[in-house]
Structure formats: C-alpha cells, structure tokens
Amino acid sequence: MIYFNNAATTWPKPEVVYETVDKCFRGMESPMRSASESSLHDDVMTKSRDAMASFFGIEAPKQLVLTPGCTYALNLAILGIDWRQDDVILMSGLEHHAVSRPVRKVATEHGVRFEVAPYTPEQPIDLDFVERTLKRGRVRLVACTMASNVSGDTLPVADVIKIAQRYEVYTLIDCAQSAGVLDVNVAKLGADMVAFAGHKGLYGPPGIGGLYVAPGVDLRTLAEGGTGGDSGTHPLAHKLPNSYEVGTHNLPAIAGLAAGIKWVEGIGIENIRKHERSLVKKFIDGVSEIPGVTVYGSKDVEKRAGAVSITMDGISPKALARWLSTEHQVTTRAGFHCAPLAHETIGTCPGEGTTRFGFGFFNTLDEVCLVVDHLVHAPRTVSV
Ligand SMILES: Cc1ncc(COP(=O)(O)O)c(C=O)c1O
C-alpha cells in the first residue's frame, strides 16, 4: 500500500507518538483538570503547551489555546471577533472551508462583507490588491493560508502581515498545511492569530490543534463550560488560555502532539522540507511528461508544500483515485478537498475538482516513480 494522502492526515505516525498516546491514556488515573485531583493532568498540559510554544516561537505559552483541531482554532479566531456591520474581511483565493465558512457565517449574521484576493500560480495572493483593499478602509481581518491544501502553493504570508500591520488590521494565518513543513515562527511573523493542525505535518493524533492569540487580541469564547480552576463562580472568567479550553481536555492527543513535535524537531524541519521537495519535484517532473495531464499551482518547487493536484484528460479525478486505490493500493484524495473556493480559484470548480497527491516524510522516491508509472497506464475514455 502506498499512502499519498498526507495532506489530509499524515500516516503512519512516528512510533513515539503511538507510544505516548497509549501511555498517557492508560496512565490517566483521572482526567480531571485540577492539580489536587490529577498531577498527571497538569504535568502533561504544562509540558506539552511549553513544547508547542517553543516550537512556534511563542514567548508566553499562555497565549496558545489548545483546540480540537485547526477547524475549531480558525472558527474561534473568526467568530470570536466583535464584528460590526460593514466591516470587511479579506482572504486569499485558496482558503479551506475552515476559513471560508466562518467568514460566510459572519457575513450573513453581522452584515460583514468579504473580498477574495486574485490568484496566479506565480503570485498566489495579489499583494497590490491587498494593499489597495486595505487602503480603502473598513477591513478588520486578513485571513491567509500559508500553504494550500489544493494547489500546494505556499503564500507570502510575511508580506501580507507586513501590509496589514501598516493598516492596523487583524491577521490570521492558517498553518494547517505548513506547520512541520515550513518554518512557522510566530515571533518572526508577527501575526495576530496563527492556527495549526496537530495531525498533519506535526505527526500528532487527530482532533488536536491550536490557536496562537497575540497579546491585546480579545476574542469571544465559542463555548461555555468548566475550566477546573474557577469552579465556584457562575460566569466564565475571561482568561487565556483556560476560558477557551472548557471541558475535559483530550490529554492523550495533547501529549501525542507534543511527542510529534519533538520528533519533527529531532529530524529537523529543513530535512523534512528537503525530502518532501524532492518527492514533489520527482512527481511533477514525471507526470508533466504524461500527455493530457494538468498540474496545478506553481512550477517552482521552492514555492510549494507537500500537496500536488492534477487532472487527467479522459478520466475524472474520482475515477482516477478509485482506479489507483483498487488496482494499485495507492491512497490519494479526489474532489474538492473541503476547499471549493480554492478549486474555483484554480479553475476546477465548477467541474470535478482534482486528484490530490499528498506527500509526507515516510514516502520514498521509489514510491513516487512507481505511481508515476501507474499513471502512464491509467484507463482513459479518450486517446491522448
Ligand atoms: C488548509 C487547511 N485548513 C484547515 C484544515 C482543518 O484542519 P483540522 O482537520 O485540524 O480541523 C485543513 C485540513 O484539511 C486544511 O488543509
């Protein structure tokens, strides 16, 4: 079996992640959130949060809210702002539903408008458009993914943030596809909010992620409940990170994510990046030789992360993925990848989307060569 669906979730995970989750789950004498009831809880929470904060260059770990994934983190960031009628949100054309759906929700519920920045593979977010839109005023938030889960393009988020800072506009960066693959350093980036997923390039379990919230950014809570600390009062205190982490923590996932991050640090982001770049290059070079294949996104592998989307004349994206799976035990993902906006942007929606190949650290160049060879022989309804 060849697993090329790492853009959805990385698999397998490093052994140390499986072991850590198992050990933590079995050792949880009490999942409760108070030092007197469970010292393991506080130990895991503090050490894990510290490890994550250090990885992302976050000076004060309490600015990091642990969430049940990147989707929740992005929702917290977008729905948590005190929106006013006629505010404007600017986003890239490559955003995932986890950004575009909450943006549409605040547009419907609060009379907020949103604008989508133009895209070309050479300039995946039009920086002049960003500047012009911000200059007009009313923009409160710029949301931009650092790497697309559809086209694989990486976006110049540092430039976007610099422009936004001149106009004192909130910035939100979606690092679901970039954390663990590119350098994501909150202190260097200077973004107001940075969201990440635990189960992709950080090789952690599913259902865990986080949101960095810069000092001074005041978000509404999305859920009310117990924090373990202020049990005697009725209203929820307004404090980072506890007030945003109500309910019983997913301790095994949190410990597993911290183990994944330590594993990534041990290999080194630059080594992971180098390996994935070589896989992406080999794949793009190989499929570009096949007649009737279109590769989306930048031609420059330096400007790409680990996902590559293709379409092939004479076979639909879903039929190609199905054929690869049933005939060759190759796992990919076809369709719209929860990002119809990105597919509209690259020109595959309306349509049937793409077949996406998501490469990860455990893939090899031999696997890539084998799959390119399979693709040469894919069954087509037209001769090419
Ligand atoms: C770009 C992007 N943003 C957000 C998400 C949502 O992440 P999670 O699965 O952690 O909710 C994904 C997951 O596919 C993604 O690719």
The ligand as a Gaussian input file, in Angstrom:
#p B3LYP/6-31G(d) Opt

LIG

0 1
 C       -5.632000      24.386000       4.787000
 C       -6.421000      23.690000       5.849000
 N       -7.003000      24.410000       6.820000
 C       -7.703000      23.837000       7.811000
 C       -7.864000      22.469000       7.888000
 C       -8.646000      21.851000       9.032000
 O       -7.789000      21.152000       9.905000
 P       -8.354000      20.126000      11.014000
 O       -8.502000      18.813000      10.326000
 O       -7.294000      20.067000      12.071000
 O       -9.618000      20.661000      11.541000
 C       -7.289000      21.666000       6.890000
 C       -7.482000      20.197000       6.895000
 O       -7.566000      19.553000       5.873000
 C       -6.537000      22.285000       5.849000
 O       -5.953000      21.566000       4.884000

